[in-house]
Amino acid sequence: MEVNAPWPGTVQEIAVSAGDRVERDQPLLTLEAMKMLTPILAPEAGTVGAVQVAVGDFVEERAVLLTLEAGGPV
């Protein structure tokens, strides 16, 4: 599954790497828009596939931030 940007903004922090196992609602990265920091949370448990962005990148609305493979922590 793709995790997309809910609105345009700048990536401020990335809290996960490819291969990390995450739980539902775990923070994945932080996006800044209009001077507000918003954590982007995992929509479900799984394993992080590819991280498509880097700190400092400006992303458009609906841009793919990272991929998440189904199957959460055991």
Secondary structure, DSSP 8 states (H G I E B T S, - for coil): -EEE-SSSEEEEEE---TT-EE-TT-EEEEEEETTEEEEEE-SSSEEEEEE---TT-EE-TT-EEEEEEE----
